[in-house]
């Protein structure tokens, strides 16, 4: 950055500076929208999506980068990049305008290269390029509970130009209750944890459907997978996302492969099918795979930091203690439960329970086989959990080295969609509701004593996990976005 850019952090008039940056953020919105809806180009600021974001959310995205990346990236730098992108005729891609802006400021700008020419050079092979030949892929949600409804929100949000994944239906158990459809849709419209649906929803009871941001979604009532013929609803070659947790092996999940359905993705761990954590082992997904699972929320949360630490320091052994929000499996008040302790009131008690996540890590990260133990405590919060990783490393390190390494992982590595980074001493669980990462590394809590390291990793066990499921879904569907800048 130039000297003038460095001084921008302390302007003579903070309010005038704010209003100027606010105007630039506001001007970005139609440009970002044009890129997304016309060209299916999704723009980012260091991994944070700008699509369908408000002025303040765009400004907050810039502020987060300044705090963690320790540079002076602001709307003054990114607006010219986004403007230049919007003036080009581009093909489908994901473009990080923030990274391109920093690259430009660090060299080409001082050399007299215009921002338009630099942006063009970064996306040259996208200009006037034909869009990948692909038909929109139908998606069906089997089950419409916590994860099902969050997946619906994500699918509707990411419809874009409609060229890729399209939510066509949800399947629920046979209704019959008065206003059943209206009641189910109301749970999508309003959520006590995740807030209101971003957009508009209307119900069409005559067609047994709801329309969310223009996407018509059929609601199919069925007592079992065998009762559904998806072709009767105009659905073909669909991917079924099973959110029920009822079917947990290949034989049971195969029941979903009905007319109109070709693949199944389970939102829970399973024993005899591929367990996938995106960013860790999604490279093993093959075109011929028709049934896979996205592992558990905790396995998704701990696998990325474990891989990162093992790659640099080597992990000899470790213990994972999960402080987990209560779930629908527990009781609101004391009542019978087949599992130990889980029958006690979830909102009133901390409940020690077991977790298979430590052993499950070996399914997605074989190098961790036999190295981890694990346990869990369910606590009286509805969402956002924490994994405490107590690791014995192959070599000694320091708090500063671990934190700087994890900051690099969160910002500049292939795991940046999985690992986020927090350097605030004031962060608590509710601050992280809505995180799209598999986990958030809390640098302020790191403890190191020689080769003994304790890491604290938060995770939104509902929405963060759903985002990981969506990433697996895209790959299963053959959706492969080109990512820019390429050097990244």
Residue, then its C-alpha position, 0 to 999 in steps of 0.5 A: x500500500x502507498x503512504x496515503x493508503x496507510x494513513x487512511x486508517x486515521x483520517x482527519x474526519x472519520x465521519x467523512x471517511x465513513x460516508x465515502x466508503x459507505x457510498x463505495x460499498x453501496x455502489x458495489x451492490x448493483x455491480x456484484x448483482x450484475x456479475x452474479x445474475x448475468x454471468x454467474x460470477x460470484x465475487x468475494x473479499x478474502x473468501x467472504x461473499x459479497x453476493x446479496x450483502x448489505x452496505x454494512x455487511x460489505x463494509x464489515x467484510x473489509x474491516x475483518x480483513x484489515x484486522x486479521x490480514x493486517x493490511x489496509x484493504x478498504x472499499x477504495x481499493x476493491x471498488x475499482x476492481x469490482x467495477x472493472x470486472x463488471x465491465x467485462x463479459x465473463x464466464x462462470x467463476x468465483x473471483x476474490x476481488x479483495x485479493x486481486x486488489x491487494x495484488x494490484x496495490x503491492x506492485x502493478x499500481x506503482x508501475x503505472x499499470x491501470x486497474x482495468x488492465x491489471x484486472x483484465x490480465x487476472x481473468x483473461x481466459x474468462x473474457x468472452x469464454x463460453x459457459x461450461x455446458x451443464x444442465x441445472x441439477x435437481x436437488x431434493x431434501x429428504x427431511x425438513x428439520x434443522x439441517x434440511x431447512x438450512x440447506x434449503x436456505x443455502x440452495x435458494x441463496x446460491x441459485x444465482x442464474x439457475x445454471x447449477x443446483x436447483x432445489x425442486x422438492x422436500x419430502x416430509x412424513x405424511x401430513x394431515x394436521x391442519x395447515x401442515x404446509x403453512x406450518x412447515x414453511x413458517x419454520x423456514x421463514x423464521x428461525x429462533x437461532x439463525x433469524x429470518x429468511x433472507x427474501x420472500x416466501x409464499x405458499x401455494x397450497x393448491x400446488x402443494x409447494x412454496x416459492x422462495x425467492x422465485x424458486x418453486x419447491x414441491x412439498x411431497x408427503x411420503x412415509x418411506x422412500x419407496x412411495x416417491x416417484x420423482x419423475x411425477x413431479x418433473x424431477x430427474x437425475x436428482x441428488x437426494x440429501x437425506x437429513x433425517x438421520x434414519x438411514x445410516x448405511x448403504x443398503x438403507x440409503x439405496x432406498x432413495x434411488x427411485x425414479x428421478x433420483x440418481x445420487x444420495x448425500x447423507x448429512x450424518x456419518x455412516x460406516x460403509x460408505x465414503x465419509x467426506x469432509x470437504x477440503x480434506x478428502x473430497x478428492x476421493x469423490x468419483x463420478x460413479x459414486x451414487x451414495x456418500x455422506x458428509x460425516x458429522x459436524x464435529x468431524x468437519x470441525x476438527x479434521x481441518x485444524x488437525x490436518x494443518x497441525x499434522x502437516x507442519x508439526x506432526x501429531x503424536x497423539x491427542x484428545x478431543x473434548x467437544x463442548x456441544x450445543x444441545x440437539x433435538x435428540x435430547x429432552x426438553x425436560x427429564x424423560x426416558x432416553x435410551x442413551x446414558x444421561x441424555x434423558x436429563x433436561x437439555x436446557x438445564x444441564x451439562x451432559x457428559x456423553x460420547x462422541x465418535x468424531x475422534x475415531x471418525x477423523x481417521x476415515x477422512x484423515x487416515x494418518x490420524x488412525x489410533x492417535x486420538x481419543x474423544x469425549x463430549x459435553x452437551x451444554x445448555x446452548x442451542x447452537x455453536x459448539x467448541x472443540x478443544x484439541x489437546x495435542x502432543x506434537x513431534x516437535x516443540x513450538x510456541x504460541x506465536x508460531x502456532x497462531x501465525x501458522x493458523x492465521x496463514x491457513x485461514x487466509x492463504x491456504x487451500x483450507x481457508x473455506x474450512x478454517x476461520x481465524x479469530x484474534x478477538x479476546x471478547x468472542x463468545x459463542x453467539x458471535x459465531x452463529x452463521x459462520x460458513x466455515x467448518x471451524x473458527x480457530x480462537x488464537x487468544x485461547x491457544x496454550x503451548x508448553x513445549x510440544x504440548x498444544x491446546x487449541x480451541x476451535x469454535x464451530x456453528x454445528x448447524x450452519x457451518x456444517x450445512x455449508x460444508x454439506x453444500x460444498x460436497x453437494x456441488x462436487x457430487x453434482x459436478x459443479x466446478x467453479x474456476x477460482x481467481x486469482x489463479x496464483x492463489 
